[in-house]
Amino acid sequence: MSDEGMCLSMHQPWASLLMSGVKKHEGRSWYTAHRGRLWIASAAKEASQEEISEVEGFYRNYYGGKVEFPRDYPVGYLLGSVDLVDVLPQEEYREKVAVEVWMLLL
């Protein structure tokens, strides 16, 4: 895997959920040609317990209750890396992926 030192900063709890494998993909409004290793850092802003509970509740529902969440959600850390293999335009992402999420909420 190539490593150009590219890093994405994410707010918690999303950053740790991505690194733990609970969150499978991330949406952005901009395109990148980058593929390969993408470092994930947690932003400095702490998530409230209410935000964490709400997001964990969503994923608990999404996975049918069988989820192992991170023990903590550290801020201002380089958490690890992922292998960025594909980027979809927002329209295509919404058609292919986001529909699954909306179906769960109905």
Secondary structure, DSSP 8 states (H G I E B T S, - for coil): ------EEEE-TTHHHHHHHTSS-----SS-----EEEEEEE-SS---HHHHHHHHHHHHHHTTT-----S---SS-EEEEEEE-----HHHHIIIIIHHHHHHH-
